[in-house]
Amino acid sequence: MPNVGGDATVTVTLAEIARIAGVGRAAVSNWRRRHPDFPAPTGGSDTSPQFSLDEVEAWLREHGRLPGGTGAAQRLWPRFEALGERDVMARILAALGNELSGRLLGPDPHGELNEAELALLRDARALTRREGSEATFEYLFDRWLGTHVRQVSATPPMLADLMCEIAELGGAEKVETVLDPACGTGSLLLAAARRWAGGRPPTLFGQELDPALAALAAARVGVRTGAEARIEASDTLRRDAFGGVRADVLVCNVPTNQRDWGYDELSADPRWVWGLPPRTESELAWVQHAASVLADAGIAVLALPPSVAARRAGRRIRAGLLRSGALRAVVALPVGSAPPYAIAPHLWVLGTPDRRGDADVLMVDASDCRVRPSTGRPGVDWAAVALRVRHAWDDAETAERTRRVPVIELLDEEVDLSPARHLPLDAEEYAAGLRANWSELTDRLRHADELRRTLSGLAADADAAPIAKVTIGELERVAALRVQASGTVSSDRVGVGPAPADAVPVLTPEGIAAGENAPQWIVPAEDEKDDLLLARRGDVIVVGTTRAFDARVHTDEPAALSAPLLVLRVDPDRIDPWFLAGCLRAPGNARRAGGHASTSSRVDPRRMSVPRLPVAEQRRLGAVFRQLADLNTTLDHLRRTGAALEATVGALAAEGRLDVR
């Protein structure tokens, strides 16, 4: 979309028109065909046309297809998106939030906005009066965050609530000040405002390096809570904007892997009471900063990558935390609890050094608190996590996967603070796992042997006459199949790790090569589903490069395809998909389709050929290919089962619990 300014036209796609009208994209395509007065495209391409938003709104209004309610905010969003730049959108959203919460500062609070941006702000303000301030602001913020999800990581609300609850469990009672020294868009401050809303609410302090995020955080806190908040845009480690403030509660999703955090200029900083953080250990600089700004009875809860608990370079600082009594607890969370979703974060709970008289650290392993919804893709069971954490603080002796570990036990050569390492091995659990692994191994071996006996009768027929071939292009011309190329799946919309229930898996060439079950996903709006190429059961998926060429039958739930994947959608009465995929994988086909180009070139499946056979014969051969696919899947499972057996036996042997007879 073009930038807003002057007489520039704000344009929308077919998907955006469908969202505005509250219908599916197919309905919009139908309007284009049936109504000669439907607006003509003003740009884009034949496959992805763009239309004037003003013309579209006028047409929808004239034909009675312009809904009220949230549709008004949906119609406003394309004008934000047309601004193009992330920070410009954020600046207008922050200005809107400040107006709604009465936080206008100075004689010219919107002096940084140009005329077009001021006009958009006025329209957004008018919309909030009709539709509601908080709902409208949150809708626009959510669309902004979804658009820039690859650039902005927000703390999930469930994690933010858990961190505040842990602060309360850890002893935070009279909470007058709450600080987040890397507040992002303000999720943790919002959770704190909700947690301690009763009585006299605390003053919220936030600091964020990115000015756009700091402005949005202040606006969100104002709109959502009305709490007193001071949020500054500056570098916390280099310049603490709240040097005189001591926090009763500090919550922070710590920035990770920072290379330029101030190692050289801050080498003599008084905050490093347990040692100068190594250049590659920026997270431990944040840990020591947090400890340095706590009030006398303050509690800090920090979300950290699990590697911080065990990296060799940080041993001295971890040991210092333990000896001082500053580290109170470590909680291991499930994979997918926070961005980046491929790891399982830890929560470190800190208190004022030398305050307590005991000498142990509460270790809680909640990494197994997972739930498997109907989609089959596991997610975080937040209710189970919260329950285990509460039980751990109430009674660590009886709580599951929880232990109070003496500090002296942690001060070994590695000073590894990973909870799983310090929890006693549950021999009964491991024994059950061992039995399950052996049972699965037996079943898989039996199934593999059945397939071996069935397939061992296959033999080469050296005397067979040459058989006629037909190309995929010829089959497409007679409508026996259809070749479809995958569209572009926007990387900004793709998630990784555990997926929500309404997500659609995204298949990639790399995932197919690794045999993964779609570790990526996307949550398409109803009107966006027509924009995605979804593989259905019985489709043949082709990896369209010569380097990684493959062809396989899709047997799982519908999945969106990422380029350069292709789909061959067959007429099952004329083409057997298993026969087709098996023949396409023949070595000569990839060479024929890619010619003599480099191994990274695209293949043209229309140049590939398969034997011209009656469908009954195709199905007979297709059954063989299906069994071969089953055999390979079984062998993959055997490999994983063997690895699980090795890990289980190793764990039992290391604890002296293995009975070798």
Residue pairs with C-beta under 8 A, 6 or more apart in sequence:
1 10
1 11
1 12
1 50
1 78
1 81
1 82
1 84
2 8
2 9
2 10
2 11
2 82
2 84
3 82
3 83
3 84
3 85
4 10
4 79
4 82
4 83
4 116
4 117
4 120
5 114
5 116
6 116
8 82
9 42
9 52
9 53
9 54
10 52
10 53
10 54
10 78
10 79
10 82
11 42
11 43
11 44
11 50
11 51
11 52
11 53
11 78
11 82
12 20
12 50
12 51
12 53
12 56
12 78
13 44
13 48
13 49
13 50
13 51
14 25
14 28
14 29
14 48
14 49
14 51
15 25
15 525
15 527
15 528
15 530
15 531
16 78
17 28
17 51
17 56
17 60
18 24
18 25
18 27
18 28
18 526
18 527
19 74
19 525
19 527
20 56
20 57
20 60
20 66
20 71
20 74
20 75
20 78
21 27
21 28
21 60
21 65
21 66
21 67
21 71
22 67
22 71
23 65
23 527
24 526
24 527
24 529
24 530
25 527
25 528
25 529
25 530
25 531
26 530
28 527
29 530
31 38
32 38
35 63
37 59
38 59
39 51
39 52
39 55
39 56
39 59
40 51
41 49
41 50
41 51
42 50
42 51
42 52
42 55
43 49
43 50
44 50
53 75
53 78
53 79
57 66
57 75
60 66
66 75
69 131
70 131
70 135
70 139
72 127
72 130
72 131
73 127
73 131
73 136
73 139
73 140
76 123
76 124
76 127
76 140
77 139
77 140
77 143
79 120
79 123
80 89
80 92
80 93
80 120
80 140
80 143
80 144
81 89
81 143
81 147
83 89
83 92
83 117
83 120
86 144
86 147
86 148
86 151
86 152
86 212
87 211
87 212
88 117
89 144
89 147
90 144
90 212
90 213
90 215
90 216
91 112
91 113
91 117
91 212
91 215
92 113
92 117
92 120
92 121
92 124
93 137
93 140
93 141
93 144
93 216
93 219
94 212
94 215
94 216
94 218
94 219
95 109
95 110
95 113
95 121
95 219
96 121
96 124
96 125
96 128
96 137
96 140
96 219
97 103
97 137
97 216
97 218
97 219
97 220
97 222
97 223
98 104
98 105
98 109
98 218
98 219
98 222
99 121
99 125
100 125
100 128
100 133
100 137
100 219
100 222
100 223
101 219
101 222
101 223
101 226
102 222
103 218
103 219
103 222
110 118
110 121
113 121
124 136
124 140
127 136
128 136
128 137
133 223
134 223
134 224
137 219
137 220
137 223
138 223
138 224
141 185
141 216
141 220
145 152
145 154
145 185
146 492
146 493
147 492
148 492
149 492
149 493
149 495
150 491
150 492
152 184
152 185
152 213
153 184
153 253
153 338
153 339
153 340
154 184
154 185
154 187
154 339
155 184
155 187
155 188
155 253
155 303
155 338
156 187
156 337
156 338
157 187
157 191
158 380
158 382
159 253
159 303
159 333
159 337
159 338
160 187
160 188
160 190
160 191
160 251
161 191
161 194
161 195
162 347
162 382
162 385
162 386
162 389
163 188
163 191
163 251
163 301
163 303
163 347
164 188
164 191
164 192
164 194
164 195
164 196
164 249
164 251
164 301
165 195
165 386
165 389
165 390
166 301
166 329
166 331
166 347
166 349
166 389
167 249
167 251
167 299
167 300
167 301
167 349
168 195
169 389
169 390
169 393
170 299
170 301
170 328
170 329
170 349
170 351
170 393
171 297
171 299
171 351
172 248
172 249
172 298
172 299
173 297
174 248
174 297
175 196
175 202
175 248
175 249
176 200
176 202
176 203
176 248
177 202
177 203
177 205
177 245
177 246
177 247
177 248
177 249
177 295
178 189
178 192
178 193
178 196
178 202
178 203
178 204
178 205
178 247
178 248
178 249
178 250
178 251
179 204
179 205
179 206
179 242
179 245
179 247
179 249
179 250
179 251
179 293
180 186
180 188
180 189
180 192
180 204
180 205
180 206
180 207
180 250
180 251
180 252
181 206
181 207
181 236
181 240
181 250
181 252
181 286
181 289
181 290
181 293
182 207
182 208
182 209
182 236
182 252
182 253
182 254
182 255
182 286
183 189
183 206
183 207
183 208
183 213
183 214
183 217
183 231
183 252
184 208
184 213
184 217
184 253
185 213
185 216
185 217
185 220
186 206
186 216
186 217
186 218
186 220
186 221
186 231
188 251
188 252
188 253
189 204
189 206
189 217
189 221
189 229
189 231
190 220
190 221
190 224
190 225
191 251
192 202
192 204
192 249
192 251
193 201
193 202
193 204
193 221
193 224
193 225
193 227
194 225
196 202
196 249
197 225
201 225
201 227
201 228
202 227
202 248
202 249
203 227
203 228
203 229
203 230
204 221
204 227
204 228
204 229
204 230
204 231
205 229
205 230
205 231
205 242
205 245
205 247
206 214
206 217
206 218
206 221
206 229
206 230
206 231
206 232
207 214
207 231
207 232
207 233
207 234
207 236
207 240
207 241
207 242
208 214
208 217
208 231
208 232
208 233
209 233
209 234
209 235
209 236
210 233
211 233
214 231
214 232
214 233
215 233
217 231
218 229
218 231
221 227
221 229
221 231
222 229
230 242
232 241
232 242
234 241
235 262
236 289
237 261
237 262
237 266
237 285
237 286
237 289
238 262
238 265
238 266
240 289
240 293
242 293
245 293
246 293
246 294
246 295
246 296
246 298
247 293
247 294
247 295
247 298
247 300
248 295
248 297
248 298
248 299
249 298
249 299
249 300
249 301
250 290
250 293
250 294
250 298
250 299
250 300
250 301
250 302
250 350
251 300
251 301
251 302
252 286
252 290
252 300
252 301
252 302
252 303
253 302
253 303
253 338
254 283
254 286
254 287
254 302
254 303
254 304
255 282
255 283
255 286
256 282
256 283
256 304
256 305
257 282
258 282
259 279
259 282
261 282
261 285
262 285
263 276
263 277
263 279
266 272
266 285
267 276
270 292
271 285
271 288
271 289
271 292
272 285
272 288
273 288
273 291
273 292
273 320
273 324
273 353
274 288
274 316
274 317
274 319
274 320
274 321
274 324
275 316
275 317
275 320
277 284
277 285
277 288
277 314
277 317
278 284
278 313
278 314
280 313
281 308
281 311
281 313
281 314
281 317
283 304
283 305
283 308
284 308
284 314
284 317
284 318
286 302
287 302
287 304
287 308
287 317
287 321
287 348
287 350
288 317
290 300
290 302
290 350
291 300
291 321
291 326
291 350
291 352
291 353
294 300
294 350
294 351
294 352
295 352
296 352
296 355
297 351
297 352
297 355
298 351
298 352
299 328
299 349
299 350
299 351
300 348
300 349
300 350
300 351
301 347
301 348
301 349
301 350
302 347
302 348
302 350
303 338
303 345
303 346
303 347
304 345
304 346
304 347
304 348
305 343
305 345
305 346
306 332
306 343
306 344
306 345
306 346
306 418
308 314
308 346
309 318
309 330
309 346
309 416
309 417
309 418
310 414
310 416
310 417
310 418
312 414
315 414
315 415
318 327
318 415
318 417
319 411
319 415
321 327
321 350
322 361
322 407
322 410
322 411
322 415
323 407
323 411
324 353
324 354
325 351
325 353
325 354
325 355
325 356
325 359
325 407
326 350
326 351
326 352
326 353
327 348
327 349
327 350
327 361
327 417
328 349
328 350
328 351
328 356
328 361
328 362
329 347
329 348
329 349
329 361
329 362
329 363
329 364
329 392
330 346
330 347
330 348
330 349
330 361
330 362
330 363
330 364
330 417
330 418
330 419
331 346
331 347
331 349
331 364
331 366
331 389
331 392
331 419
332 344
332 346
332 364
332 365
332 366
332 367
332 418
332 419
332 420
333 344
333 345
333 346
333 347
333 366
333 367
333 380
333 385
334 344
334 366
334 367
334 368
334 369
334 370
334 380
334 381
334 385
334 498
335 341
335 342
335 343
335 344
335 367
335 370
335 497
335 498
336 342
336 344
336 378
336 379
336 380
336 497
336 498
337 344
337 345
337 380
337 385
338 345
340 496
340 497
341 495
341 496
341 497
341 498
342 496
342 497
342 519
344 367
346 417
346 418
346 419
348 417
349 362
359 406
359 407
359 408
360 404
360 405
360 406
360 407
361 404
361 405
361 407
361 410
361 417
362 392
362 393
362 396
362 402
362 403
362 404
362 405
363 402
363 403
363 404
363 405
363 419
363 422
363 423
364 388
364 389
364 392
364 399
364 401
364 402
364 419
365 401
365 402
365 419
365 420
365 423
366 384
366 385
366 388
366 389
366 401
367 420
368 401
369 380
369 381
369 382
369 384
369 385
369 388
370 378
370 379
370 380
370 381
370 498
371 378
371 379
371 380
371 381
371 384
372 378
372 379
373 379
373 501
374 501
375 499
375 501
375 503
375 557
376 557
377 498
377 499
377 503
377 505
377 517
377 518
377 521
378 498
379 498
379 499
379 500
380 498
388 399
388 400
388 401
388 402
391 398
391 399
391 400
391 402
392 399
392 402
396 402
396 403
396 404
401 419
401 423
402 423
403 422
403 423
403 424
405 422
409 422
410 416
410 417
410 422
425 651
425 652
425 655
425 657
427 652
427 655
427 657
430 648
430 651
430 652
430 657
433 644
433 648
434 645
434 648
434 649
434 652
437 641
437 644
437 645
437 648
438 645
440 637
440 641
441 638
441 641
441 642
441 645
444 634
444 637
444 638
444 641
445 638
447 634
448 631
448 634
448 635
448 638
451 627
451 630
451 631
451 634
452 631
454 627
455 624
455 627
455 628
455 631
458 624
467 611
467 612
467 613
468 611
468 612
469 609
469 610
469 611
469 612
470 609
470 610
470 611
470 612
471 606
471 607
471 608
471 609
472 481
472 483
472 568
472 584
472 605
472 606
472 607
472 608
472 609
472 610
473 606
473 607
475 481
475 575
475 610
476 482
476 483
476 606
479 571
480 570
480 571
480 574
480 575
481 568
481 569
481 570
481 571
481 575
481 580
482 568
482 569
483 566
483 567
483 568
483 605
483 606
484 533
484 566
484 567
484 568
484 569
485 533
485 544
485 563
485 564
485 566
486 533
486 560
486 561
486 562
486 563
486 564
486 565
486 566
486 567
487 531
487 532
487 533
487 563
488 563
489 506
489 522
489 532
489 560
489 561
489 562
489 563
493 522
493 523
493 524
494 506
494 520
494 521
494 522
495 503
495 520
495 521
495 522
495 523
496 519
496 520
496 521
497 519
499 505
499 521
500 523
502 523
503 521
503 522
503 523
504 521
504 522
504 523
504 524
504 532
504 534
504 558
504 559
504 560
505 517
505 518
505 520
505 521
505 556
505 557
505 559
505 560
506 518
506 520
506 521
506 522
506 559
506 560
506 561
506 562
507 518
507 535
507 541
507 559
507 560
507 561
507 562
507 565
508 520
508 562
508 565
509 543
509 545
509 548
509 562
509 564
509 565
511 518
511 519
511 520
512 541
512 543
512 550
512 552
512 565
513 543
513 548
513 550
515 636
517 556
518 556
518 559
520 562
522 532
522 560
524 531
524 532
524 560
532 560
532 561
533 560
533 561
533 567
534 558
534 559
534 560
534 561
535 541
535 554
535 558
535 559
535 560
535 561
535 567
536 554
536 558
536 569
537 554
537 555
537 556
538 553
538 554
538 570
538 572
538 577
539 553
539 554
539 567
539 568
539 569
539 570
539 577
540 551
540 552
540 553
540 554
540 567
540 568
540 570
540 577
540 580
540 581
540 584
541 551
541 552
541 553
541 554
541 561
541 565
541 566
541 567
542 549
542 550
542 551
542 565
542 566
542 567
542 568
542 584
542 603
542 605
543 549
543 550
543 551
543 564
543 565
544 563
544 564
544 565
544 566
544 602
544 603
544 605
545 564
545 599
545 600
545 601
545 602
545 603
546 590
546 591
546 593
546 594
546 597
546 598
546 599
546 600
546 601
546 602
546 603
547 599
547 600
549 590
549 593
549 594
549 603
550 585
551 568
551 580
551 581
551 584
551 585
552 581
552 629
553 577
553 578
553 581
553 626
553 629
561 567
564 602
566 605
568 577
568 580
568 605
570 576
570 577
570 580
573 615
574 615
575 615
575 618
576 615
576 618
576 619
576 621
576 622
577 622
578 621
578 622
578 623
578 625
578 626
578 629
579 610
579 613
579 618
579 619
579 621
579 622
579 625
580 610
580 618
580 622
581 625
582 621
582 622
582 624
582 625
582 628
583 589
583 610
583 611
584 605
584 608
584 610
589 608
589 609
590 603
592 607
592 608
592 609
593 603
593 604
593 605
593 607
593 608
594 601
594 602
594 603
594 604
595 601
613 621
649 658
652 658
